[in-house]
Amino acid sequence: MEKRWYKRLLFSYARVLYTTISIILFLSCFVISEVSFQGVKKANSVAATYVSDSIERSLKEAERAVLVQLEGNRAFQDFLEPSSLLDPHLVNFEVSSEIRQIIKDVPVIYSITLYRASDNSVLTQDQYQQLPLFLDHEFMSQAIQMTPEDHWSEARDYPEYPNGGVNKKVISMVKKAPIPLGSQGVVVINVSIDSLLSATNAMINPDIMFMFIHSGDQMLMQLPGKSLTGRQDILTRINLPYASMQFESGIAGGLFFEWMHVISRGWIALGVVTILSSLIYLVYITRKNYRPIEQILGQMQTWVGKYESKGNEQDEFAYIGTMLENVVDQNLSYEQQISKDYHVRRKQFFMELVAGKLSLASSEWRANLSKFNVGLPEESAETSPVLSVIVEIDAFRDFQAKYNTQDQDLLRFGLTNILQELFDRYHYVIWSEWIEVNRLSVLLMEHSPHQSDQEVWEKFRTWVAFYLKFSVTIGIGSKADSWREIPASYAHAALALKYKCSLGMNRSIKYDELKEQQSGDLSKYYAKISSIVDEFRMLKTDWEVRLDEFFRQLEIDLLPEEEIRHVFVFLHRSLQRMVDTMPEEIREHWQHAQVDIARIMELETLEAMLPPLSSKLKRLLAFCIDYRQGKANRQLLSDIRIYIEDNYSSPDLSLDHIGEKFQINGKYSSQLFKQQFGMTFVDFLINLRMEHAKRMLLDTEESINDISLKVGYLNPVSFGRAFKRATGVTPSDYRKYMGYSVVDEPTK
């Protein structure tokens, strides 16, 4: 075949080709200059972006540090929602200490202000006062009224001294408490501008570039600090809404750099004009010569899918075959995308179904089962019972550490196939989806009359443990009589898994066997914890036995996971409050060797949690015993304690009485008592009397007046007041709500 069209096309381009190449070679040196300028401009943009990102990261770290404490620290909640049971001065001190710790951990934070709406008071790291007396009350008053925003304020002056002086430049963020739109109060985070921008000088080379940082109409920083001479073009402008700041930067290159840039652009413009002219000519020639090919392509588009020959690759039309191959590749890619979208839609429908977010007619339900190839016959789709099951991988943290991401995906895929194959063998219809990385959710339909599904689940669980070398726990929900009850059945399966902490891993847990189980009465655990803490303080010899009995009771009772964790948190906080009243040496030992309750609660079962917790607490007790046994007057104070415990019912028991009995000075005995037991003689005596009173209120039917006499109070009214201060309730209310009710006269 003679290539006439090829030769005609080639010679028609020759004239414009020679002209264009000549001009481009002449302009290449100037293009290099322009490329260099663009590189400098890009470097300037990167540097400015790095500075702005660094500032934004610092502000987000400050915001996150405060929000984490607001949500997780009980001291902040105690301040915002005051309780009559707590000492307000102690609460203020704890919150101020927490604020100082946050400021220490996040140096850019200058101050944190908490406003409590209930009494119009303000607390900072240094002071507690009413809002009108607070130096920054104008901004706080505005913050109380404004709607919370997710960005920092513009720079403002923060008053530090009541009589004026140089104010601190800060930016502030306002948060309602509790997060996000609470009504209990307001938290204001103030970040120092100087601290925030302190590292910016090290990031900018003033000999190469300059930078201005604004906040509203205020200039926060100018680099270099001296005035810039000559015309300075702003190359990069960055607006940072989150910090309410604007950044402007450019190159401090001088007049020569600017003129070189202008000249380069002129020559480049000439080159662009030449290239555009060449392109116009090329378009004209190409359109003239393209008409035969256009006719061929039109025919090819008409016959796409029918034209199988790839053409003769020895002439210029061979690319038509390549185009056909591309069409085929695109078609295959389209089919793969359709398949991927199908799986996504199938999983989305499953998730909405078990969450109860779908409202479908019977025809729509059958249509979706058919569309997603569930395999349930259309005639039984409406009335077929459904069982919701959740398969959870045990010790998932260890699972993630042991296997890489690819192996994890492979094992999850294997679990799904094994489950499908096992239930197919017994003629079940099963629909399973991984809606969480560690949980496989299953809908079991068309139950087999010849095989119990419980037996099949046990076979599956045993097979996984034996062959895959990890275990799964299976939560089985209640049976749904139709597809409309699937959300309730699925919720029951999720609830069954919550008892995994008590029952242990690698087992099947049926909701039907748990639904009669009532949630544990946590008040009895709180009472036992209070008793254990008191006995720890007194270093009772049988304390370890009591602790073991408490843990055994936890193992016997069937509690959901969240209730077990609540009990552990209460135990830890009670021990912390007790240690805070003890000598400094014990507090320091607790600080260095205290129980890491957060790490223990990461364990999945009670069986794994109890040994490390028990071991750490017993070691702490041993240290306290060794510490106290090494102190002077140990025997004397032991005799005093025994005497008090034997004669607590005597109204005459006092420090003076103790001094006369043991021939020591009353004031000195009080100091020894405080040092040894971590509480005053009066507090010890009141706690002892109240413990005996509580036992008699619950275990006997004696009147409150008789009980008050037996615990050393001649006046029942005084007894009632002391009891309420110690427990928060009156004796009659304690008997009524903590035990059985006994008819008795009310004692105030």
ABEGO torsion letter per residue (X at the ends): XBBAAAAAAAAAAAAAAAAAAAAAAAAAAAAAAAAAAAAAAAAAAAAAAAAAAAAAAAAAAAAAAAAAAAAABAAAAAAABBBAABBAAAAAAAAAAAAAAAAAABAABABBBBBBAAAGBBBBAABBBBAAABAAAAAAAAAAABBBBABBBBBBBBBABAAEEBBBBBBBBBBBOBOAABAAEBBBBBBBAAAAAAAAAAABBAAABBBBBBBEABBABBOBABBBBEBBBBABBBBBAAAGBBBBBBBBAEAAAAAAAAAAAAAAAAAAAAAAAAAAAAAAAAAAAAAAAAAAAAAAAAABGABABAEBAABAAAAAAAAAAAAAAAAAAAAAAAAAAAAAAAAAAAAAAAAGABBBBAAAAAAAAAAAGAGBBAAAAAABBBBBBBBBBBGAAAAAAABBAAAAAAAAAAAAAAAAAAAAAAGBBBBBBBABAABBBBBBBGBBAABBAAAAAAAAAAAAAAAAGBBBBBBBBBBBABAAAAAAAAAAAAAAAAAAAAAEBGBBBBAAAAAABBBBBAAAAAAAAAAAAAAAAAGBAAAAAAAAAAAAAAAABBBBAAAAAAAAAAAAAAAAAAAAABBAAAAAAAAAABBBAAAAAABABAAAAAAAAAAAAAAAAAAAAAAAAABBGAAAAAAAAAAAAAAAABAABBAAAAAAAAGBBAAAAAAAAAAAAGBBAAAAAAAAAAAAAAAAAAABABBAAAAAAAAGBABAAAAAAAAAAAAGBBAAAAAAAABBBBBBBBBX
